[in-house]
Amino acid sequence: MGETKTTLQSAREWVVEHKLRTVGTLWLSGIAGSIAYNWSQPGMKTSVKIIHARLHAQALTLAALAGAAVVEYYDHKSGTKVDRYAKYLPSDSYTHKD
């Protein structure tokens, strides 16, 4: 029986494989959204709007990095990362020699 992946499972696999790209995309969308929101506030100077957008994007980036660290931790704990990279390493070259 072939198992079909749900959209959530395939999205999770993509995020696991492309952690830095995910964090960068979140940063870019965070700064764009924050700039758009801040530009709708009429009482602030332009420099303050840009500083607020940068701070919001920085907080979102830190949250995304923490999420990536959690995913990395559970990958190591479950052993799926070891299985993923084991096929690229020759097993006979790392034997202990007396």
trRosetta pair geometry for C-beta under 8 A, 3 or more apart (Angstrom, degrees):
i j d omega theta_ij theta_ji phi_ij phi_ji
5 9 4.5 -128 -165 87 93 123
5 10 4.8 106 129 -54 130 93
5 13 7.7 -36 -160 -1 150 136
6 9 4.8 96 52 7 77 101
6 10 7.1 -152 90 -1 40 87
7 10 6.0 -59 -146 41 31 106
7 11 6.1 32 155 -20 66 109
8 11 5.7 -55 -144 38 29 111
8 12 6.3 31 155 -21 64 105
9 12 5.7 -52 -147 34 31 111
9 13 6.5 31 154 -18 63 104
10 13 5.7 -50 -148 35 34 112
10 14 6.5 36 152 -20 64 104
11 14 5.7 -54 -150 35 33 112
11 15 6.4 33 152 -19 66 105
12 15 5.7 -54 -148 36 33 111
12 16 6.3 35 153 -21 66 105
13 16 5.6 -52 -147 34 32 113
13 17 6.4 24 156 -13 65 108
14 17 5.9 -61 -149 42 31 106
14 18 6.0 -20 168 25 69 112
15 18 6.6 -79 -130 61 23 76
15 19 6.9 62 168 -92 63 56
15 22 5.1 56 -137 -79 80 156
15 71 7.0 -121 123 -120 106 167
16 19 7.1 -3 -155 -60 23 90
16 71 5.9 -148 -104 169 78 128
16 75 6.7 135 -150 -80 117 132
18 21 4.0 -33 170 43 107 121
18 22 5.8 121 109 -29 83 90
19 22 5.7 -60 -153 34 29 112
19 23 6.5 25 155 -16 66 105
19 68 4.5 101 -163 -143 116 122
19 71 7.0 -173 -104 77 116 134
19 72 7.3 19 -95 -58 160 104
20 23 5.6 -50 -145 36 36 110
20 24 6.2 36 155 -18 66 106
20 68 8.0 74 -66 -137 45 160
21 24 5.7 -54 -146 39 31 112
21 25 6.3 33 155 -20 64 107
22 25 5.8 -55 -147 36 29 110
22 26 6.4 29 154 -17 64 106
22 64 6.8 -165 124 -173 89 120
22 68 7.1 157 76 -83 120 113
23 26 5.8 -55 -149 37 31 111
23 27 6.4 34 152 -22 64 105
23 61 6.3 72 -177 -147 94 77
23 64 4.5 150 -121 125 75 126
23 65 5.9 56 -125 -71 136 69
23 68 6.1 -41 -59 -35 117 143
24 27 5.6 -51 -148 33 32 113
24 28 6.4 30 155 -17 65 106
25 28 5.8 -53 -145 38 31 109
25 29 6.2 24 158 -11 66 108
26 29 6.0 -58 -142 44 29 105
26 30 5.9 34 156 -24 65 111
26 60 5.8 -151 152 147 102 109
26 61 6.7 153 100 -94 104 56
26 64 4.4 156 72 -79 156 152
27 30 5.6 -58 -146 36 26 114
27 31 6.4 18 160 -14 64 106
27 57 5.5 71 -161 -179 68 103
27 60 6.7 162 -101 94 48 105
27 61 4.6 34 -91 -84 101 109
27 64 7.3 -112 -48 33 77 150
28 31 6.2 -56 -144 37 27 103
28 32 6.3 24 157 -15 63 110
29 32 5.7 -56 -142 41 31 111
29 33 6.0 30 159 -17 66 110
30 33 5.9 -57 -143 40 26 108
30 34 6.1 22 159 -16 63 111
30 56 6.1 -160 168 126 100 88
30 57 4.1 139 108 -116 109 69
30 60 3.7 -166 -110 57 155 158
30 61 7.0 -137 44 -42 154 75
31 34 5.7 -55 -141 40 30 110
31 35 6.2 33 158 -20 65 105
31 53 5.5 75 -155 161 70 101
31 54 6.9 24 -121 -95 107 45
31 56 7.4 149 -98 82 48 92
31 57 3.7 8 -68 -78 82 147
32 35 5.9 -53 -146 36 28 109
32 36 6.4 28 154 -18 62 108
33 36 5.6 -55 -147 37 31 112
33 37 6.3 28 155 -17 66 106
33 56 7.9 -113 87 125 90 136
34 37 5.7 -53 -144 38 32 109
34 38 6.0 28 158 -16 67 109
34 52 6.6 -156 171 122 114 81
34 53 3.9 148 112 -131 111 70
34 56 3.9 162 -105 70 145 141
34 57 5.9 -121 16 -43 143 84
35 38 5.8 -57 -140 42 29 107
35 39 6.1 32 159 -24 64 107
35 49 7.1 79 -137 154 63 101
35 50 7.4 20 -110 -107 96 56
35 53 4.4 35 -68 -117 69 150
36 39 6.0 -54 -146 32 25 111
36 40 7.1 25 154 -20 58 104
37 40 6.0 -61 -162 29 34 110
37 41 7.4 32 145 -21 65 101
38 41 5.6 -50 -159 25 44 113
38 44 6.7 -64 -173 68 92 148
38 49 4.0 144 145 -151 125 89
38 50 7.9 -175 106 -50 155 29
38 52 5.3 149 -100 80 139 125
38 53 5.5 -104 7 -57 144 95
39 49 6.3 81 -72 -167 56 146
41 44 5.3 36 109 7 114 113
41 49 7.2 177 59 -102 107 104
44 48 4.6 -121 -176 86 106 123
44 49 5.2 130 111 -58 126 85
44 52 7.6 -25 -177 -2 162 140
45 48 4.7 92 59 7 81 104
45 49 7.1 -143 96 -8 43 87
46 49 5.5 -54 -150 33 34 115
46 50 6.5 31 155 -17 67 104
47 50 5.9 -54 -150 36 33 109
47 51 6.4 32 153 -18 65 107
48 51 5.6 -53 -145 38 33 112
48 52 6.3 34 155 -19 65 106
49 52 5.9 -56 -148 37 28 110
49 53 6.4 29 153 -20 63 106
50 53 5.7 -53 -147 35 32 112
50 54 6.4 32 154 -19 64 105
51 54 5.8 -55 -149 36 31 111
51 55 6.4 30 153 -17 65 106
52 55 5.7 -55 -146 38 32 110
52 56 6.3 32 156 -18 66 105
53 56 5.9 -55 -147 37 30 110
53 57 6.3 26 156 -15 65 109
54 57 5.8 -57 -145 41 30 108
54 58 6.1 33 154 -23 65 107
55 58 5.6 -52 -144 35 30 113
55 59 6.5 31 156 -18 63 103
56 59 5.9 -54 -151 35 31 109
56 60 6.4 29 152 -16 64 107
57 60 5.6 -54 -147 39 34 112
57 61 6.2 38 153 -23 66 106
58 61 5.6 -52 -146 35 31 113
58 62 6.5 33 154 -19 64 103
59 62 5.8 -52 -149 35 32 111
59 63 6.5 32 152 -17 63 105
60 63 5.7 -55 -151 37 33 112
60 64 6.3 33 151 -19 66 106
61 64 5.6 -53 -145 37 33 111
61 65 6.3 34 154 -18 66 104
62 65 5.7 -51 -145 37 32 111
62 66 6.4 35 153 -19 63 104
63 66 5.7 -52 -149 35 32 112
63 67 6.5 34 150 -19 63 105
64 67 5.5 -52 -150 36 34 114
64 68 6.4 36 151 -20 65 103
65 68 5.5 -50 -146 36 34 112
65 69 6.4 38 152 -22 64 102
66 69 5.6 -51 -149 33 33 114
66 70 6.6 36 150 -20 64 102
67 70 5.6 -51 -150 33 34 112
67 71 6.5 34 151 -17 65 103
68 71 5.6 -51 -148 37 35 112
68 72 6.3 37 152 -20 66 106
69 72 5.6 -52 -146 38 32 113
69 73 6.3 38 152 -24 65 104
70 73 5.6 -50 -147 33 31 115
70 74 6.5 23 157 -11 64 106
71 74 6.1 -60 -148 41 29 104
71 75 6.3 35 152 -23 64 107
72 75 5.6 -53 -148 34 31 115
72 76 6.6 28 155 -15 64 104
72 81 7.8 44 -153 -68 61 152
73 76 6.0 -59 -154 37 29 107
73 77 6.2 25 152 -18 66 111
74 77 5.3 -51 -136 41 36 113
74 78 5.9 27 164 -13 69 109
75 78 6.3 -60 -139 42 23 100
75 80 5.4 -87 -150 65 72 99
75 81 4.1 76 150 -41 106 112
76 79 7.7 33 179 -71 29 34
76 81 5.6 -29 -79 34 53 136
76 82 7.8 84 -135 -35 54 92
79 82 5.0 -45 -162 34 67 118
79 83 6.3 67 142 -20 81 100
80 83 5.7 -55 -151 38 37 111
80 84 6.3 41 151 -26 67 106
81 84 5.5 -52 -147 32 34 115
81 85 6.5 10 163 0 67 108
82 85 6.6 -70 -147 47 26 92
82 86 5.9 42 157 -45 65 109
83 86 5.7 -44 -137 15 27 121
84 87 7.6 -68 172 17 27 101
85 88 5.6 -56 -167 34 60 112
85 89 6.6 43 145 -14 82 109
86 89 6.1 -68 -149 40 38 103
86 91 7.8 28 -174 -75 90 102
89 94 7.4 7 162 -15 118 133
90 93 4.7 64 91 2 113 111
90 94 7.7 151 93 -7 70 89
91 94 6.8 -75 -163 38 37 100
92 95 6.2 -20 -165 -22 49 115
